[in-house]
């Protein structure tokens, strides 16, 4: 389904309110009016501006609510993660096709993003629909919500209120596709003593909605009624789905570490997105920006597209001036700056190899340009990597040349929307590996299991290149998106202080 079709469906569903039960911003406002003391506190507290947009702080709070000085040395907290549902297909071909389509839809969204004027560790779970999740706790008392970890998004949003509606989000067909899965955890703002509505002049509101929203707002000490108005509802598109809600702030808790006034979206209507999003992108509303992190790292477990109780660590490093720890065996390549409308982690890809042989005639497209065209980004929220048609065709041409001994599985390619696919022996298949060579002499040589997705049947084994392309249907944006399938069993470090990406191979199943 195209993004325009999704938008039309989304707007239609919003219009049939008798059939869809969810809370509008006005409804939340009506509820809040019944709690006059809280709404007064909301409006007063939210009139404060963040310095440089959001306040990047990692503050520890004692039981009395007073801030304690941060002790020297790193702090590390491990938070247990929640288990998600499987994608709504038992058939392996449909499952793989679904993941490929979602990866391509996501790539389209990343390429066509609209313009917009202490150590903490938590586990990261591989999920059956191809993404990785973490669990974060919001509110007072804390409400723990599982979210998809996404370095390609800068917004954090949660499934919100008992009236939350999610269309086509159930793992299996249900009688009422407009209902959210029964086991989906939802954030309840009115159950939190510390939640606040976000007003029109809040930096988080102007960042998401654009500065036109508060054009008539006076300085923050003003009593202008417009400055006390609630931030308008947001609508976010994610390629394969959309979400709609209201911007709030509340306390984010990591064990005994509390971050007050953390800004996030309270979504009460969602289409085709199985969970909320934990945005780790480069925008000012992301988790790294709001927490003032100097770096974060993860190690993604090898995936079989089945839910598992095993996890690997996502580590958050605070912004203190403590000495940086050296990570053994890690190679770094600098982040590149893209336009503001593409707040992604760009890295300088200089060469692609197949089986150690350079792919020619792609330099023009993989070169990063300041206007956002070309170049490469790294994205934990995408499953399969993406390559623009001009790059993809040259890569496939070289793979075909080196895999000439194997028969193309044309029927499988049609079913799973991945290509090329080859019929290979179940043991000792000889397939070429992909290699990415980045600025600074850093290279990522992917093993075969990070290059191809293997499908076993009773008769044979099929290997499909785990890369999608748009077939030249859209220009602009990054030419290569490095997805999480290619990152599995890699330790990946986002060094925000020094503006660089580091990585090394690592068995992420080891403690």
N, C-alpha and C positions, 0 to 999 in steps of 0.2 A: 504494500500500500504506500503510495507516495505521501510526502509530508503535507502537501496541500489537501489530499483526501483525508488524512488524519485530522488536520485542522478543521475541515468542514464537519467531520463526524464529531469532533470535540465540541465545537460550537453548537451543533444540533443537540447533543446530549445535555449541554448546559441549559438549553432552552426548554427541555421537557422536565421541568422540576418536579411534577407530580410523580414521575417514574424514578427519579434519582434523589435519594435522601442524603443530603450532605449540608454542612454548615457554611453559609456565605460569610464574608467579612462582616456584613451588616448584622448577621445573626450573632456572631461572636461579640460584636460591639454591644448588642442588646443585652446579652448575658452579662457582659462586664459592667453595664450600667447598674445592675442589681447589686454589685459589690462596689459601692461608691468610694470606700476608703482605698481599695486597690487601684481603681482607675485613676484616682487623684495621684497616687504614688507613681503610676505608670507614666502619666503625662509629665510630671515634674522630672522624673529621673531620665526620661528619654529625650529631654531637651538639651542634654549635654552632648557636645561634639567630641568625637574621638580625635586625638592628634594624629595627623597623617592618615586620616581615614578611620581605621580600626585600631584599638589599643592592643598591641601585641604583648601579652603578659602571661606569665605562668605564676599564679599567686597561690600560696598555701594559706588556708583559713582555719583558725582554731574554732572550738565549739562556740565561742562567744561571738563569732562573726567578725573578729578583728584580724587584720592581716598580720602574719608573723614574718619576720625576716627570713629570707631564703637561706637555708644552710648551705655550706660549701660542699662541693662534690656532687656527683650525678645522683639522680633519683630514678628509680625504675619501678614501674608498676605494670603488672600483667593482668589484663582484663579478660575473663572468659567470653567466648563468642557463641552466638546463636546459630542454630542449624536452619538453613533455608529449604524451600521446597524444590523438587525437581522440575525441569521444564515440562510442559504439557504434552510430551510425546514419549511413548515407550519404544517405538520403532527407531532404530539407530539412524536410518537414512533421514527420517523426518527431523530427528533431533539435530543432526549435523547440518541439515539444510536450514533449520531455524537459526542456529548459531551463526551460520555464514550470512544469512540475511540480516540479522541484528548487527553483526560486525560491519556490514556494508552500510546499513542505515546510519549507524553511529559515525562512520567515517564521513558520510555525506553531511551530517550535522556539524562535525568538527571543521570541515572544509568550508562550510557556508554559514558560519556563526554570524548572526546579525550584529550590527554595530551597537555599542553601548558606551553614549557620552558618559636544667632538670631533665632527666631522661624518663620518658614514659613508654612502656611497651605494651602492646596488645596483640592478640593473636589474629592471624589472617587465615580464613578458611577458603579452600577452593569449592566452588558451588557447581551444581550439575548443569546450570545454564551457561557456564563459562566465565563467571565473574568471581571476585573474591570479596568477602564481607568482614566487617569488624562490628563490634557492639560498643556503643557509647551511651553514657548515662546523662540525662538532662533533667533539670528540675530539682525541687526541694519538697519532699524526699526524692531521691534520684529515680528516674524511670529509664530502664535499659532497653535500647532499641537497636536491632541489627540493621546495618546500612552497608551499601556497596561502596567499597573503597575505590575512588575514581580520581586519578591524577589529571584527567582531561576535562574536569568540571571544577568550577570555583565556588559553586553554591552548595550549601548544606541544607537538605530538607528532610522532614520526617513525615511518615503517615500520622495523621493528626485527628483527634476526637473520635468518639464512639460512632459518629455518623460517617466516618471515612468510607469512601466508595472507590473501588478500583476495578475497572472494566478489563476483562480478559487477563486477570492476574492469577487466577487459580491454577494449580498444577495439573488438575484434571478437569474435564468438562463437568459443569454443574448446571443445575436447572436455572439458576439466576446468575448470568455472567456479570451483572452489575454489582454483585456483592464482593466484598473483600474476603480473602481467605480467612477462615475462622481462627487460625493460629497466628495471624499477623499481629504483631505487637504495635500498639499505637500510643503516641504521646498524648496525654490529657493535660492541656494547659491549666484548666481550672482545678486540677489536683495538685498543682505546684504553688508553693508559697512565694516563689521568686520569679515567676514569669512576668513579662511585660510586653505590652503591645509596642510596635515600632511606629513612630510618628513620621509624618511626611518629610521632615527636614533631617532625619537620621541619615548618616552616610551610607548605611546599608540599603536604605530605600532609594536614595538617589543613584547609587551604583547599579541597582537592578532595574529600576524604572526609567532612569535617565533624568537629567537635571531639570527637564521641563516640568516634572511633577511638582516641584516646589519653587517654581519661578517667582511666585509672589511672596515667598517666605522671607521674613526679615532675619537679622542675626539671631543666634540661639537664645539670647536673653530677652527676646521679644515676646510679647503676649499676644501676637497676631494669632487669630483663630486658625489660620491655615497651618501654622506651625504645630498646632495641637491635633491636627487631623491625622487619622490613621493612614499608614502607608497603603496605597491601592493594592489590590490583589495582583499577584504575579501569575504568569503562565509561562512555563518552561518547556521547550521541545527537546527531546532526546533522540531524534531520528526514528526509533522504533516506537516511541510513545510520548506522552505529555503529562504534565502535572500542573495543578492549579491550587493556590492557597494564599495564606497571609503571612507576612513577615513578623516574627516575634523575637524576643530575647529571653534567655534563661541561664541558669547556672549549669555549666558543663563540668562533670566530676570525673576525675581519675583517682580512685582510692581516696586519699586524704588531700589531694590537690583539687582545688575548686577554682574554676574560671567564671567569674560572674559576668552577666550581660553578654553572653555569647549569642550572636545573631544567627538565626536559621529560619528556614521556611516551614510553616505549619500547613502541610498539604491535606486537603480534605476531599480532593477529587483527582484521580490518576487514571491514565489509560495505558495499559500494556507495559507497565514498569513494575517488576515483582517486589521491589523494596525501595526504601529511601536511599538517598545519596549522601555520602561523606565526601565532599569536594576537597581534593588536595591540590588543585590547580594553582596557577600563579596570580589569580585575582585577589583583590583585597578582602573579599568575604570568605575566602577559603580557610580551612582549619590551620594550615601553616601560618597564614597571615594574621589571623585573629589571635593565635597563641604566641606569635613572635618566635617561631622555631628557627634555629640556625641550620638544622638539617633533620631529615627523617629517612628511614631505610626500611626495606622489607625484603623477604625472601619467599618467593612464591612456590608452593608445593607443586609437584608434578600432578597433572589433572587427568582423570579418566571420565570427567563429566558425571561423576556420582557424588552425592553429598557425603561428607566424611566428618567425623568428630575430631580428627587430627588438625592441628593448626601450626602455623609458623609465625614468628614475631614481626609486628610492625612497631618500629621503635621511633619515638619522638624525642628530639633533643632540644632542650630549652635554649633561649637566646642569651644566656648568661655569658660572661666574658671568660669562663673557665677555658683552660687549654684544650685544644682540639685533640681528640683521640685518633691515633693512627690506626687504620684498618689494613691488616696484612693482605698483600696480594691484590689490592684494588687498583684499577686503572681509571683515570679521570679524563673527561672531555668537557670543555666549557659549554654552558648554556648560551644560546644565542637569543637576541631580543627580537621578538615579533611585534606586530602592531597591537595596540590595546584591545582591538576586537578579537584577537586570537591569544588569550592569556595561557598559552601552552608552554610546555618544557621543550623548546627547540634545541636540537643538537646538530652539530655539523657533520653530516654524512658525506664522505668524500669518495667512497668506492663501495661497490657491491660485488661479491664474488660468488660463484657457483662451483662447488668442488675445487676451490682454490683458484679458479680462473676468473679474471676480471670480466664483468659485464660491460660491454662498450656502448657508446652512444646514449648514455643516460645522464651524463654530467650536467647537462643544461637543466634537467628537471629536478635532480636531487640537490642542486645548489640552493641554499637558503637566501631569500631576498627579503629585505626589510619590510616590504609591503605585505608579507605573509604568504606569497606564492612560492611554491617549491619547498625544499627543505624537509626535515624529518622531525617528528615529535615522538615522545615516549608516552604511552597511555595505558594505565592499569585497568581502565574500564572497558577497553576493547578486548575481545577474545582473540580473533585472528588478525594478523597484521594486514595493513592496506598498502597497496601501491597503485599510483596513477597508471593509466593505460600505457603511456609511453615507456614507463619503467617496467611495469609488469610484463609486457609483451617481450621485451628483451631478456628478462630473467627467465621466462618460460621457454623461450627459444633455446637458451643455453641448457636448461634442465632437460628439455626434450633431446638435445644432442647427446647429453651424457647418460641419459636413461633409455637410449634407443633399443636396448635389449629387451625392454619390457613393453608389453602391449598396453595401449591406452584403454582405460575402462570408460568408454563413452557413455554408457547407460548410467553409470554411477555419477559421472560428472553432471549429467542432466538432473539426477535426483537430488544431489546434495549441494548444488550450486558452488562447487569448488572445482578448480581445474589448474593443472592437469592431475588426473588420477591414473595410477598404473596398477596392473595386476602383478603382484610380486610374490615370491616364495615366502612361506611363513617363517622361515629361518634364513639368515645370512643374505638378506636383500642388500644389494649394493646401490645406494641412491646418493646423489650429491648433496652436500651440505651448503646452506646459505652462510655467507659471511658479510658482516657490516663493518666497514673501516671508517672510523670517526676522526675528527680533527684532533691533533696532538699525538698521532701515531697509535691511537687506541683502537683495538678491533674486538669484535664479538663474533666468534666462530660458533654458529649454532650447531649442536648435534642433530643428527637425523630426526630424533624424536621431537625436536623443537622446530623442525622444518616441515615435516609431513605428519598428517593425522592418519593412523593405521586403523583399518576396519577389518575385522576377521569375520568370515562367514564359514559355513560348513565346507564349501568347495575351495575357497581361495582366500587370499589376503589382498586388500586394496590399500594403496598409499596415495593420499591426496595432499597436494601442496596446501598448507594452512595459511594461505594469503588470499585476500579478496581484492577485486578491482571494480571501478565504476564504469569500465569500458568507454571512458572518454565522455561521459554524460555531464560532467561538471568540471569547471576549471577553478583556479584559485585555491588558496589554502595549502596545507602541507601535501607533498607528493608521496611521502612515506609515513605511515603511522605504525609504530612498533607496539604490537599488542601483547597481552599478558601470556598468550600461548608460547610466544617466542621468549618470554622472560622466565618461564618456569625453571626452577633449580638454578636461578641466578640471584646472588645478593646484589641488590640495587640500592644505591645511596644518593639521595637528592641533597647535595651540599648547598644550601641556600645562602649561607654566609659568604662562600667563595664562588658562588654562581657556577657550579659544575656538577656533572653527573658521574658517579663512580659505579663500577660493577665488577663482578668476578663470578666464575662458576662456583657453585656450592650445592651440596646435598641438603635441601631445605627440610628434609624429614628428620635430620639429626637435631638433637636438642642443643 
